[in-house]
Amino acid sequence: MSEISTNQPLGTPTWLDLGIPDLDRAMSFYGPLFGWEFDVGSEETGRYTMCRMRGKDVAALMPNPDPAAKKFWWNVYLATDDVDATMDRIGKAGGKVVVDAMDVMNFGRMAVVVDPSGGQFCLWQGKDHVGCELVNEPGALLRNDLVTPDPGPAREFYASVFDFTLDGNDDMAGVDFTFLRRPDGHEIGGIMGIPDAPSSSWGTLFQVEDADRAVAIAREKGGEADDPYDMQYGRMAEIRDPFGATFSVGSPLNT
């Protein structure tokens, strides 16, 4: 369990949000699944709704403003102390801007960018809102990984922009997985090369107490879920919410 009250170092996954067509339905799905409570935003904020545990922010939901949208995903925000300076580094490293830097009232400054492999992510420079206030506990963010068919340029890009070191993973034989670590050695996620992946995308893994129970709740509340499986890092499952947004859940293995 980790409580966070200050802005995170450069490149650390620091916030998550999801735009969906039906906010009420989303809350009825994610509330029972993760034990979240919700602070529904005003019309002025586009009903940007904070998801909370013990009164602390862990993620956000919002109505998607595009009525023609067919695909929905959890947006991953990487921390920076200077959005504009990081965007300059992104451009020099071959990335592209999707949404230019902008202030979000008094909460912070953000931008949406895409890496050379096509993986989209956001930048967050926290002011009054630092990002996730709880991580690494049931119902909260555990980790983020980039899945891509083209891992080489992605590795070069993230190392250049965020000063990450790149380390292989001997625990997963035959899997093209690279750990991303900050200069202080802290692991922030990884890059998984999958040649037949349809596109590059950042995935989100939420911790849960019991992956099997989480799968049962997701199915009961209108989502879809693959059967859980065990790996060396825990018991995992992939879930799709009622709108098709995909994420993973993981719980510790029983020993």
C-alpha positions, 0 to 999 in steps of 0.5 A: 500500500502506498499513499501519495501526496506529492508529484511523482518523478518524471515518467512515473504513471501518476493518473488514470481516467476513462471516457465512456458513453454512460457514466451511471452504468460505468459507476455501477460496474466499477463501484462493486468491482473495486469498492470505489465511491464516486464524486460526480463532477459538475456540468462545468467540468464535463461531469469529470467524476473522481473515483475514490477509496477512503476519500482519496483519488484513485482514478476518474470517469467521464462521459465521452463527448464523441457520440460516434466513438466506438472504442474506449480505453483507460488513459495513462498519465505519466508525470512531469514537472514541466509538460512543455519541456517534456513535449519538446523532448518527445518531438525530438525523439520522434513522438507526436502531439495529439492534444497540445499542452493545456491548463486544467483549471487549478488542477494541473497541466496536461497534454496527449501524445503518441510514441513512435510505435503508435502508443498513446499516453498523456502527460500530467504536471500536477498542481492542486491535483497530484494524481493517484493518491493511493496505489499498490493496494486492492482497488488501486493502480498496480502497474502499466505496461506498453504492448507493441508489435514494434518494441525497438523504437518504443524502447529508444523513445521512452529511454530518451524522453524519460531517462529510463534504463532498460532491463531484460526479464530473465523470469519470462523465458521466450517473452520480449519484455523490457523493464522501464526504470527511473534513474533512481532504480524504481520500476515504473512498468515495461514494454512487451513486444508481441509481433502480432499485436494489432496496435501499440497501447498502454495497458493498466493493471489494477490490484484486487484481493481475489482475481477470481472474485473480480472476474465473477463481479465483472461478468455479473455487472455486464462486463466480460472477462477471461478466466484467471491464470497464475504466473510468477507475479500473481493470479491475473485476468483480463477484463472488458467493461460494458463498453469494451474498455480493457484492463487487467486485474491481479492478486497475490498467489496463495502460498 
